[in-house]
């Protein structure tokens, strides 16, 4: 009889941080400058863990970070076309 090797995926799936709060171990965190944010939502689409959200303000939609789930990967800052998101050292 042949032994069947079962593939086990030990990597977390993108967007699974809602089950695994990961924000406590990041080194850098994204900080949104609402005055610069144009509400394009590109940061929301590239965030691998659903930590970027949009919120309604008097000036339209603006980006907001849910730090409980943000790992500090900087994908949002890299994708922002107007550089409204910068990465700052997370002082805990």
ABEGO torsion letter per residue (X at the ends): XBBBBBBBBABBBBGAAAABBAAAABABBBBBBAAABAGAGAAAAABAAGABBBBBBAAEBBBBBBAAABAGAGAAAAABAAGABBBBBBBX
